[in-house]
Amino acid sequence: MVGEAAALELIAFLEGALTVWLLDPETTDLRAMYARYLSSFQNGDTGPDPAPSG
């Protein structure tokens, strides 16, 4: 994934996860959400498929 696209995806995830937590903090495990996403992000399992060209 290209750096700019990866940064945008990460920001979108962080804002979305935080919104979910703010709406329902008692049942949302924010740490687990972050851990799962960041693990996938690090392994390259996120982003558009196929990756955009150019």
N, C-alpha and C positions, 0 to 999 in steps of 0.2 A: 504494500500500500504506500502510496506517495505520502511524504511527510505532512503536507497541508491537509490532505484528506483524512489522514490518521488523527491529526489534531482536532479537526472539526468533528469527527466521529466521537472522540474522547470527550469533548466539551458537551456534545449532545447527550451522551450517556450520563455524564455527571449531573447535568441539569435535570434530566428526566428522572434519574434515580432519586435525587434530592426532592423533587416534586412529589414522587410517590411516597417517600418517607414523611414529608410534611403533611400529606393528606391522611396518612394512617401510620403514625410512628410506633404504635403498640404491636402491630403485626408485621411490620416491614423490617427485615434484617438488613440494614444498609451495609454493614461490613461484609456480609455474605454476598450481597449483590456486587459490591466493588470487587471482592476477591474473585468471583466467577468471571466477571467481565474482564478484569485486568489479566487474568490467566489466559483467557481466550485471545485477548488483544496481543499479549506477549507471544503467543503461539501462532499468530497470524490467522486465527480462525474468525476474524471479524472483517467487516468491510464488504463492498460490493463484489459480486462474483459473476462474471470475471472482473478483474480489476480494470478500471478505466485506463485507456491509453492516452498518451500525450501529456 
